[in-house]
Amino acid sequence: MRLTIHSRKPQMRGQSRFLQQAYLTGALVSLLLIASMAKAGLPNPRLCFPDVISTPDTFLTPPNLDGIVVGDNGWTSSFRYVFQNGTPDPNVVVQGIKDANFLYLSFEVNADPSFDTADMIVIGFDPDGTTANQRRLHIFPLFTTGAGVGGNPQLVQYWKDSATWGGPPQALPAGTIIKVTASGAGPVAWNVEMKLPTAAAAFGIPSATSFGFYFNTLVFDSGGVVAERHWPLSSPDIQLFPNNTPSPSTWGTGDYSGGCNGVSISPLDITTNQTPTSKIATDAGNIFSVLVHNDSIDSTGAPIAANQVDATFKIANFGLTSPNMWTLVPAPGNPTTGLSTIPANGTNTLSTGTWTLSPTEITTYSTLNGGHQCILVELDSPAANTTFVNKSAWRNMDFGPASVFERPAEISGKGYEPPPGGGSSYDFDLLVTTREERSAPNKTVMAAAGNQPVSQLTWIAHGYRHTGRYIVSFRKRYEIVEDVGAFGYIVQHAGEVKAWLHELKGAGLEKIGENRYRIKVPQNGAVTVNTTIEAVEPGNPPPAGFKRWGLSLHAGASIPHGNFDNLFNPGPNVGFDLEYRLTPTFSLEGIYTFHRFRGQTFGTVSVGDLNVHQFSVNGKVYGNTSPVRPFFNFGGGAYVFTPGANTHGGLNIGGGVQFDVTPTFAIDGMYNYHNVFTSGSNTPFSTVQFGVRWRF
């Protein structure tokens, strides 16, 4: 089940200086490298652990166990299982490889809302189908600050004999090594690498026969929810954790044969006959094609052809669609006619006939949705010797130019089971992640515009649906949220970018944390959210939509210093300011604040309260981060002392932190030091204040 995202035509302003790039119709970049589906005669999904191989800089060298996966050639030739989400940034990637005495696994977890000590990996091995020999690992990689000292995980638990899984853990087999790395701050990423001894006295993984295999990553959130990504996908979720890890009868098959090569496709293998090759034309005939790859081998390791392969092309609105919402592309020859052979160590292109859209289809697939659609390709074969590395892929990532890129998206509640608890709507959570990149002119990383560099922002909203089902971990209950994929945009700008500004808005959209949102979606209904992305060039005025004015109300305490403190005690203050932002990081403020200093009694002499009316003009410098924005301010003006109505000049300097709750509302805390030039001496005091700010 997935979110359904419908797209409309983007609205862009001031494009003359910006990179012009064709819109890719539902152009998804999402690896679906699901390691092998079942071979004939094998009831469960299958993963093969190849041997460590040599590369130009390694010679039969296994992975370096330091928690750093990317760039480690020890993982060359490993199986790679990707938990795709419909965007270039998968949620979880798992790899496996082996040598004579050890099995190596890596887990790369992305877009985790925060470091949580409950985050964990569950791994199961079933060497021979007997209860006594079944193994289970629980790995808790993280501390609240991320990875531990030396890359060691927070906690590892091990059981042998599934009959005792509800009891105390046992000693971890000798020779086991597990290392962790972590990075980021809301959302965060973490990696786990492990080396597991395969001997019978350790994990008992057989070298000559297949074995039962299972893994699951459970990403917990302090907000009380957890998302599971398990293999096989058909295994049930873990509930009433930790005593009911799914039955080994639902696990997949692990194999040391290394013979899980096979037929595969990737999203960019899916094309049309248009320019660009992801476009679906409304005024010409469309032919859909997929380039199919084959690296199948037989039991001796010799390359073999894959026989009787066909392809089915399906279409859905741009974004993330529940599986039952895909429909066949109405092209002749879909599924592809005839059964094709993919040559050994070769490729073959499978294509439909020509589809020319009727006026009704133009309305359905183009006009209403801005021409943005997803194309899904599913491969199949009745041949017993044809194995698929991955059977399907789809394209679903939207591209566009900056400066101002706007795109609405529809989140649909269609195609799901009834809402939990008998309600009429679902709760969906959205976690926004961004990645900035820059290429020099004439580089091929991104398209370049003349001699200018190209700046790029990848903006992704990861979607989760609340299910009403729960896990109990360490005596705390977490609701299971279904990982329903993601939608996103790749925005390019010809030239340097000082800052990328992005905003997600929508009726009923509630911000529940940094870059995290929640929205209610009616059953069989839909809601719309809108994404705005703006590129701010160095030295350029702020982009359209920038809110220059702000009104703040604030209050706190005023604290006298020096001789002033000898006569008066601290007292309250209250005030307001009117702010005008010249740029996103610098503004001018007009400030009025009322300060009261409480008088003291010295023997029989009492000093009455003193009021000070402050009228100041300040400059304010903001940090270029959001939603937490530190600032520094300075200025001066007039200070009127009453009773007596004596007016003096003075200066103030200080700083604080502002938190943007929404683009139009913020809260802040600040400290300022004031020095008033009174007759014969200075009158210093400090203020500590908290306030709220509205922007318009």
C-alpha positions in Angstrom: 0.0 0.0 0.0 1.3 3.4 -0.9 0.5 7.1 -0.9 -1.0 8.3 -4.2 0.5 11.6 -5.4 -1.2 13.5 -8.3 0.8 16.3 -9.9 -0.3 19.5 -11.7 1.7 21.9 -13.9 4.4 23.7 -12.0 4.4 27.5 -11.8 7.8 29.2 -12.2 8.8 32.8 -12.3 12.0 34.5 -13.4 13.4 31.6 -15.4 15.4 33.5 -17.9 18.6 33.1 -16.0 18.0 29.6 -14.9 18.7 26.2 -16.4 15.9 25.1 -18.8 15.4 21.4 -18.4 12.6 19.3 -19.9 10.1 18.0 -17.4 10.4 14.3 -17.0 7.0 12.7 -16.9 7.0 10.8 -13.7 10.8 10.3 -13.8 11.5 8.2 -10.8 15.0 7.2 -9.9 14.4 4.3 -7.4 16.6 1.2 -7.3 14.5 -1.9 -6.9 17.5 -4.3 -6.7 15.5 -6.9 -4.9 17.9 -9.8 -4.8 16.5 -13.0 -6.3 12.9 -14.1 -6.5 12.2 -17.8 -6.0 13.8 -20.3 -8.3 11.6 -23.2 -9.5 11.1 -25.6 -6.7 12.0 -23.1 -3.9 9.0 -21.9 -2.0 10.6 -18.8 -0.5 12.5 -15.8 -1.8 16.2 -16.5 -2.1 19.4 -14.5 -1.5 22.9 -15.8 -2.5 26.1 -14.9 -0.7 28.9 -14.7 -3.3 32.6 -15.2 -2.5 34.8 -12.3 -1.8 36.6 -11.5 -5.0 39.7 -9.5 -5.9 39.6 -6.0 -7.3 42.4 -3.8 -8.6 43.2 -2.6 -5.0 42.3 -5.7 -3.1 43.1 -9.4 -3.4 40.5 -11.7 -1.9 40.1 -9.1 0.9 36.8 -9.1 2.8 35.1 -5.9 3.8 36.9 -3.7 6.3 34.9 -3.9 9.5 34.7 -0.2 10.5 31.1 0.6 9.9 31.9 2.6 6.6 30.2 0.8 3.7 30.5 3.2 0.8 33.8 3.0 -1.0 34.8 -0.4 0.6 35.7 -2.7 -2.3 35.4 -5.7 0.0 31.7 -5.5 -0.8 32.3 -5.9 -4.5 30.1 -8.7 -5.9 27.9 -8.9 -2.8 24.2 -9.3 -3.1 22.5 -5.9 -2.6 18.9 -5.7 -1.4 17.3 -2.3 -1.6 14.2 -1.3 0.3 13.0 1.2 -2.3 10.7 4.1 -1.7 10.2 5.6 -5.1 13.1 8.2 -5.0 16.9 8.2 -5.4 17.5 7.7 -1.7 16.3 4.3 -0.5 15.3 3.8 3.1 17.5 0.7 3.8 20.2 -1.1 1.8 21.4 -4.6 2.8 24.5 -6.4 1.4 25.9 -9.8 2.0 29.1 -11.7 1.0 31.2 -14.6 2.4 34.6 -16.2 2.6 35.7 -19.6 3.8 34.9 -19.0 7.5 32.7 -15.9 7.8 29.5 -14.3 6.5 29.5 -10.5 6.2 26.4 -8.3 6.3 26.0 -4.5 6.0 23.0 -2.4 6.7 22.7 1.2 5.5 19.7 3.0 7.1 18.7 6.5 5.8 16.1 9.1 6.8 15.8 8.0 10.4 14.0 10.9 12.3 16.5 10.8 15.2 19.0 8.6 17.1 17.0 6.2 19.2 18.4 3.5 21.5 15.4 1.3 20.5 16.5 1.2 16.8 17.5 -2.3 16.0 18.3 -5.0 13.5 16.9 -8.5 13.9 18.6 -11.4 12.0 17.5 -15.0 12.0 19.3 -18.2 10.7 17.8 -21.6 10.4 20.7 -24.0 9.5 18.9 -27.2 9.1 15.2 -26.8 10.0 15.5 -27.9 13.6 14.3 -25.8 16.5 17.5 -26.4 18.6 19.8 -25.0 15.9 17.9 -21.9 14.9 19.7 -18.6 15.8 18.5 -15.1 16.4 20.5 -11.8 16.7 19.2 -8.5 18.1 21.5 -5.6 17.4 20.8 -2.2 19.0 23.3 0.0 17.2 22.8 3.4 18.6 23.2 5.6 21.6 21.2 8.8 22.0 24.1 10.7 20.4 24.6 8.2 17.6 27.5 5.6 17.3 29.3 4.6 20.4 33.0 4.9 21.2 35.1 2.7 18.9 32.0 2.1 16.7 30.7 -0.5 19.1 26.9 -1.1 19.2 24.9 -0.2 22.3 23.7 -3.8 22.9 23.8 -7.1 21.1 21.6 -10.1 22.1 22.0 -13.7 20.8 19.8 -16.8 21.2 20.4 -20.4 20.0 17.3 -22.6 20.0 14.0 -20.9 19.1 12.3 -22.6 22.0 14.3 -20.3 24.4 13.8 -17.0 22.5 11.7 -15.7 25.3 14.4 -16.4 27.9 17.7 -14.7 28.7 20.2 -14.1 25.9 23.2 -16.3 25.5 26.9 -15.6 25.0 27.7 -14.2 21.5 29.7 -16.6 19.4 33.5 -16.0 19.5 34.8 -14.1 16.5 31.7 -12.1 16.0 32.5 -8.4 15.1 29.9 -5.6 14.7 30.7 -2.0 14.0 28.5 1.1 13.7 28.8 4.6 12.2 26.2 7.4 12.3 25.8 10.9 10.9 23.4 13.8 10.6 21.0 15.5 12.9 17.3 15.0 12.3 16.9 13.1 10.0 20.0 10.9 10.6 21.7 8.0 8.9 23.5 5.0 10.3 25.5 2.0 9.0 26.2 -1.4 10.6 28.8 -3.9 9.3 29.2 -7.3 10.8 31.4 -10.4 10.6 29.7 -13.6 11.6 31.6 -16.9 12.0 29.9 -19.7 10.1 31.2 -22.7 12.0 28.8 -25.2 13.6 29.8 -24.0 17.1 29.0 -20.4 16.1 26.1 -19.5 13.7 26.1 -22.9 12.1 25.6 -21.7 8.5 26.1 -24.6 6.2 28.5 -24.3 3.2 27.0 -27.0 1.0 23.2 -26.6 1.4 20.8 -23.7 1.6 19.5 -22.4 5.0 16.7 -20.3 6.4 17.4 -16.6 6.5 15.5 -13.5 7.8 16.3 -9.9 8.6 14.4 -6.8 9.7 15.4 -3.2 10.5 13.1 -1.5 13.0 13.5 2.2 13.0 11.9 3.6 16.2 10.9 7.3 16.8 10.6 9.1 20.0 7.1 10.2 18.8 6.0 6.6 19.6 6.1 5.0 16.2 8.2 2.3 14.4 8.7 1.4 10.8 9.7 -2.2 9.9 11.6 -3.2 6.7 11.9 -6.9 6.7 13.0 -9.7 4.2 11.2 -11.6 3.0 8.5 -8.9 2.4 5.9 -11.6 2.9 6.9 -12.3 6.5 4.5 -10.8 9.1 5.4 -7.7 11.1 6.9 -8.2 14.5 4.3 -7.5 17.2 4.4 -8.1 21.0 8.1 -7.8 20.5 10.5 -9.5 21.2 9.1 -13.0 21.6 7.3 -13.6 18.4 9.9 -13.2 15.7 8.1 -14.6 12.6 8.1 -18.3 12.3 11.1 -19.7 10.4 8.5 -21.2 8.0 8.0 -17.7 6.7 11.7 -16.9 6.3 13.5 -16.8 3.0 16.3 -19.0 1.7 20.0 -18.1 2.0 22.5 -19.9 -0.3 26.2 -20.1 -0.6 26.1 -21.2 -4.2 26.6 -17.8 -5.6 24.2 -18.7 -8.4 21.6 -16.0 -7.8 22.6 -14.0 -10.8 19.8 -13.4 -13.2 17.5 -11.0 -15.1 17.2 -7.4 -14.0 16.0 -3.9 -14.9 16.4 -0.5 -13.3 14.2 2.6 -13.4 16.3 4.3 -16.1 15.9 1.2 -18.3 12.3 2.2 -18.8 11.9 4.6 -21.8 9.5 5.9 -24.5 10.3 6.9 -28.1 9.9 10.6 -27.2 12.5 13.3 -26.3 13.3 13.1 -23.5 12.9 9.4 -23.3 10.7 9.6 -20.2 8.1 11.8 -21.9 4.6 10.6 -22.8 3.4 12.6 -25.8 -0.2 13.8 -26.2 0.2 14.7 -29.9 2.2 11.6 -31.2 2.2 7.9 -30.8 4.0 6.4 -27.8 6.0 3.2 -27.7 7.1 2.0 -24.3 10.3 0.0 -23.9 12.4 -1.6 -21.3 16.1 -2.7 -21.6 16.4 -6.1 -19.8 19.8 -7.2 -18.5 20.9 -10.9 -18.0 23.9 -12.2 -16.0 22.4 -15.6 -15.2 24.8 -18.5 -14.6 24.3 -22.3 -14.4 25.4 -24.6 -11.5 29.0 -24.5 -12.9 29.1 -20.7 -13.0 28.9 -20.6 -16.8 26.8 -17.7 -18.3 23.4 -18.9 -19.7 20.6 -17.2 -21.6 17.3 -16.4 -19.9 14.3 -17.7 -21.9 10.6 -16.8 -22.4 10.7 -13.3 -20.8 7.9 -10.9 -21.2 7.1 -7.4 -19.8 3.9 -5.7 -18.7 3.7 -1.9 -18.6 1.4 -0.1 -16.1 0.6 3.5 -15.5 -0.5 5.6 -12.5 -0.6 9.2 -11.4 2.7 10.8 -10.6 3.9 9.8 -7.1 3.2 6.8 -4.9 0.3 4.6 -5.7 -1.2 1.7 -3.8 -0.6 -1.5 -5.8 -4.2 -2.0 -6.8 -4.3 1.5 -8.4 -2.0 0.7 -11.3 -3.7 0.1 -14.6 -2.4 -1.4 -17.9 -0.9 1.1 -20.4 -3.6 0.8 -23.2 -1.0 0.1 -25.9 -1.2 -2.9 -28.3 1.2 -5.6 -27.4 1.0 -5.0 -23.7 2.1 -7.4 -22.2 4.8 -7.7 -24.8 3.8 -10.2 -27.5 5.9 -13.4 -27.8 8.4 -14.6 -25.2 11.8 -13.2 -25.7 15.3 -14.6 -25.0 17.8 -12.4 -23.1 21.2 -13.6 -24.3 23.9 -14.8 -21.9 25.8 -11.8 -20.5 23.6 -9.6 -22.7 20.6 -7.4 -23.0 17.4 -7.3 -25.0 14.8 -4.5 -25.4 11.1 -5.4 -25.0 8.6 -2.9 -26.4 4.9 -2.4 -26.8 3.0 -1.3 -29.8 2.1 2.4 -30.4 -0.3 4.1 -28.1 -1.8 7.4 -29.4 -3.9 9.1 -26.7 -7.6 9.8 -27.4 -9.1 13.1 -26.3 -10.5 11.4 -23.2 -7.1 9.8 -22.4 -5.4 13.2 -22.8 -7.7 14.6 -20.2 -7.2 11.6 -17.9 -3.4 11.2 -18.2 -2.2 14.7 -19.1 -4.5 17.7 -18.6 -5.7 16.9 -15.1 -2.2 15.8 -13.9 0.1 18.1 -15.7 1.3 15.3 -17.9 3.1 13.7 -15.0 2.7 9.9 -14.8 4.5 6.9 -13.4 5.3 3.9 -15.5 5.8 0.5 -13.8 7.3 -2.5 -15.6 6.9 -6.1 -14.4 8.8 -9.0 -15.9 7.8 -12.6 -15.9 8.7 -16.0 -17.4 7.3 -19.5 -17.3 10.8 -21.0 -17.9 12.2 -23.0 -15.0 15.7 -21.8 -15.7 15.0 -18.0 -15.6 15.8 -16.3 -12.3 15.0 -12.6 -11.7 17.4 -10.4 -9.7 14.5 -7.9 -9.7 11.2 -8.4 -11.5 10.0 -4.8 -11.5 10.9 -1.1 -11.4 9.2 2.2 -12.0 10.0 5.9 -12.6 8.5 8.5 -10.3 10.9 11.4 -9.7 10.0 14.9 -10.9 12.6 17.2 -12.3 12.4 21.0 -12.9 14.4 24.2 -13.0 14.6 26.9 -10.3 14.3 29.9 -9.2 10.8 29.3 -7.9 9.5 25.7 -8.3 6.0 25.0 -7.1 4.2 21.7 -7.3 1.0 20.4 -5.6 0.7 16.7 -4.7 -2.3 14.7 -3.7 -2.1 12.2 -0.8 -4.8 9.6 -1.3 -6.6 7.3 1.2 -7.8 5.0 -1.6 -6.9 1.3 -1.7 -6.2 0.8 2.0 -7.9 -1.4 4.6 -10.4 0.6 6.8 -8.8 3.1 9.2 -7.8 1.8 12.6 -10.3 2.0 15.5 -13.3 2.4 13.2 -12.3 6.0 12.3 -13.1 7.8 9.0 -9.6 8.9 8.2 -5.9 7.8 8.3 -3.0 9.6 9.9 -0.1 10.1 7.4 3.4 11.3 8.6 5.7 13.0 6.1 9.5 13.3 6.8 11.3 15.7 4.5 14.9 15.2 3.6 17.1 17.3 1.3 20.5 16.9 -0.4 22.4 19.7 -2.0 24.9 19.2 -4.9 27.0 21.3 -7.1 28.9 20.5 -10.4 31.6 22.5 -12.1 31.1 23.5 -15.8 31.6 20.8 -18.3 31.2 18.0 -15.7 28.8 15.1 -16.4 27.5 14.8 -12.8 24.6 17.2 -13.7 23.7 19.0 -16.9 25.7 22.2 -17.2 24.5 25.5 -18.6 27.3 27.1 -20.6 30.3 27.9 -18.4 28.2 28.2 -15.3 28.2 25.6 -12.5 25.0 23.8 -11.8 23.5 23.7 -8.3 21.0 21.0 -7.5 18.6 20.2 -4.6 17.0 16.8 -4.2 13.9 17.3 -2.0 12.1 14.1 -0.8 9.0 13.6 1.4 9.0 10.1 3.0 5.5 8.8 3.7 4.3 6.7 6.6 0.7 5.5 7.4 -0.4 4.8 11.0 -1.8 1.3 11.3 -3.2 1.0 14.8 -0.9 -2.0 15.4 1.8 -1.9 18.1 5.2 -3.3 19.2 6.3 -3.4 22.8 10.1 -2.8 23.2 11.8 -2.2 26.5 8.4 -1.9 28.1 7.4 1.0 25.9 4.6 0.7 23.3 5.3 1.9 19.7 2.7 2.1 16.9 3.7 0.4 13.7 3.7 2.8 10.8 3.6 1.4 7.2 6.4 2.7 5.0 4.4 3.8 2.0 7.2 5.2 -0.1 8.1 8.8 -0.9 7.6 11.5 -3.5 10.1 14.2 -4.4 11.7 16.6 -6.8 15.1 17.3 -8.3 15.5 21.0 -8.9 18.5 22.4 -10.8 19.8 26.0 -11.0 22.3 27.3 -13.5 24.8 29.2 -11.3 25.8 29.5 -7.6 23.1 29.2 -4.9 23.5 30.9 -1.6 20.6 29.1 0.0 17.8 26.8 -0.9 14.4 27.8 0.6 11.8 25.1 0.7 8.3 24.9 2.2 5.6 22.3 2.5 2.0 23.6 3.0 -1.5 22.2 3.0 -4.8 22.5 4.7 -4.7 20.4 7.9 -0.9 19.8 7.6 0.5 19.9 11.2 4.2 20.3 11.9 5.2 17.7 14.6 8.9 18.2 14.6 11.9 19.3 12.6 11.1 18.6 8.9 8.2 16.3 10.1 4.5 16.7 9.4 1.2 14.9 10.0 -2.0 15.1 8.0 -5.3 13.3 8.1 -6.5 11.7 4.9 -10.2 10.6 4.5 -10.8 7.0 3.7 -11.3 6.8 -0.1 -10.6 10.5 -0.2 -7.6 12.7 -0.7 -5.8 15.9 0.5 -3.5 18.2 -1.3 -0.1 19.5 -0.1 2.1 22.0 -2.0 5.8 22.2 -2.2 7.7 25.4 -3.0 11.4 25.4 -3.6 13.4 28.6 -4.2 17.0 29.2 -5.1 18.6 32.3 -3.6 21.6 33.5 -5.5 24.5 35.3 -3.9 23.8 39.1 -3.9 20.4 38.7 -5.3 17.2 40.0 -3.6 15.1 37.5 -1.8 12.9 35.3 -4.1 9.2 35.8 -4.6 7.1 34.8 -1.6 9.7 36.0 0.9 8.0 37.6 3.9 9.8 40.9 4.8 7.7 42.2 7.7 7.5 40.8 11.2 5.8 41.8 14.4 7.0 40.5 17.7 5.6 40.6 21.3 8.1 39.8 24.0 8.4 39.8 27.8 11.0 38.9 30.5 13.1 40.3 33.2 15.3 43.5 33.4 18.4 43.2 35.7 20.4 46.3 36.9 24.2 46.2 37.1 26.9 48.3 38.9 25.8 51.4 40.9 22.3 51.0 39.3 22.0 47.7 41.1 22.8 49.4 44.5 19.5 51.3 44.3 17.1 49.0 42.3 16.2 45.4 42.1 15.3 43.4 39.0 11.8 43.7 37.6 9.7 42.7 34.6 9.7 44.0 31.1 7.3 43.8 28.2 7.5 45.2 24.6 7.1 44.8 20.9 9.1 45.4 17.8 8.4 45.8 14.1 10.9 44.1 11.8 11.8 44.6 8.2 14.0 42.0 6.5 16.3 43.4 3.9 17.6 39.9 3.1 16.8 36.4 4.6 19.7 36.9 7.0 19.6 40.7 7.8 16.9 42.9 9.1 16.2 46.3 10.8 13.9 46.5 13.9 12.1 49.4 15.6 11.7 48.4 19.2 9.7 49.7 22.2 10.1 48.0 25.6 8.8 49.0 29.0 11.2 48.1 31.8 10.4 48.3 35.5 13.1 48.3 38.2 11.8 47.7 41.7 13.0 50.2 44.4 14.6 49.2 47.7 14.4 50.4 51.4 17.5 51.5 53.2 16.6 51.9 56.9 13.9 54.6 57.0 14.6 55.7 53.4 12.7 54.0 50.6 13.5 54.3 46.9 10.4 54.0 44.7 10.1 51.9 41.6 11.8 53.3 38.4 10.2 52.9 34.9 12.4 53.0 31.7 10.8 53.4 28.3 13.2 52.1 25.6 12.9 53.4 21.9 15.6 51.7 19.8 16.5 50.9 16.2 18.5 47.7 15.8 20.2 45.7 13.2 19.7 41.9 13.3 21.8 39.2 11.7 20.3 35.7 11.4 22.0 32.4 10.8 21.2 30.7 7.5 19.5 27.6 9.0 15.9 26.6 9.6 13.9 26.0 11.7 16.5 26.8 14.4 18.0 30.2 13.6 20.6 31.8 15.9 20.8 35.6 15.6 22.9 38.6 16.8 21.5 42.1 17.2 22.9 45.6 18.0 21.5 49.1 18.1 20.7 52.2 20.0 18.1 54.8 20.8 16.5 56.8 23.5 15.7 55.7 27.1 13.1 57.7 29.0 13.3 57.4 32.8 10.0 58.0 34.8 9.1 59.6 37.1 10.9 62.7 36.0 10.7 62.2 32.2 14.5 62.3 31.9 15.7 61.1 28.4 19.1 59.7 27.7 20.8 58.0 24.8 21.9 54.4 25.0 23.2 51.3 23.2 22.3 47.6 23.3 23.9 44.5 22.0 22.8 40.8 22.3 21.7 37.7 20.6 19.4 34.7 20.8 17.7 31.8 19.0 14.6 31.8 17.0 12.6 28.7 16.2 10.4 28.8 13.0 7.2 26.9 13.9 5.8 27.7 10.5 6.9 30.1 7.7 4.7 32.8 9.3 5.0 32.1 13.1 8.1 31.7 15.3 9.1 31.7 18.9 12.4 33.2 20.2 14.5 33.7 23.3 17.1 36.5 23.6 19.6 38.3 25.9 20.6 42.0 25.6 23.1 44.2 27.4 22.0 47.9 27.6 24.2 50.9 28.5 22.4 54.2 29.0 24.6 57.4 29.0 23.2 59.1 32.1 24.6 62.3 33.6 28.0 61.8 35.3 28.0 58.0 34.8 26.6 55.1 32.7 23.6 53.1 33.7 24.0 49.5 32.6 21.4 46.7 32.8 20.6 43.3 31.1 17.4 41.9 29.8 16.3 38.3 29.3 13.2 37.9 27.1 11.0 35.3 25.4 8.6 36.2 22.6 6.5 35.2 19.6 6.8 36.6 16.1 4.4 36.8 13.2 5.7 37.4 9.6 3.6 39.0 6.8 
